[in-house]
């Protein structure tokens, strides 16, 4: 039996070919990382919604010529991850709220798709993400 990574790579290839974008390179690990942060910071169903919208934003940015496909994907996933991480609930610990999941050096939760902590946070490139950066207003402002 194949391992999970091989199955995901094969599934990704199948989808890309079916949508006639087989030459596109998808960083499955980054997509799953964003999905994990969204699932743990918001609610589980936020994972597919977040990755879908990030992918749509990346496609629109790349298709309109605002950025290369790779830059658009990196920026969209980075922004989606940052926005999802900002929604993480706080835990009252010694009076100062702390992230509910392990944080990277910048304080943003970083969670692998399987729930394990990771250290590969990606900072978004707002220019490549198009207008997506406008949605960055924190809750309550």
NORCORCOR-V439526 format. One record per backbone hydrogen bond with DSSP energy under -1.0 kcal/mol. NH is the residue of the N-H (numbers start at 0). CO is the residue of the C=O. Records with the same first field share a line. If there is no record, write none. Layout:
NH=CO  CO
This chain:
6=2
7=3
8=4
9=5
10=6
11=7
12=8
13=9
14=10
15=11
16=12
17=13
18=14
19=16
20=15
23=20
27=25
30=26
31=27
32=28
33=29
34=30
35=31
36=32
37=33
38=34
39=35
40=36
41=37
45=42
46=43
48=44
49=45
50=46
51=47
52=48
53=49
54=50
55=51
56=52
57=53
58=54
59=55
60=56
61=57
62=58
63=59
64=61
65=60
66=60
71=67
72=68
73=69
74=70
75=71
76=72
77=73
78=74
79=75
80=76
81=77
82=78
83=79
84=80
85=81
86=83
87=84
90=97
95=92
97=90
99=88
103=107
106=103
109=101
111=115
114=111
128=124
131=128
133=130
134=131
135=132
140=137
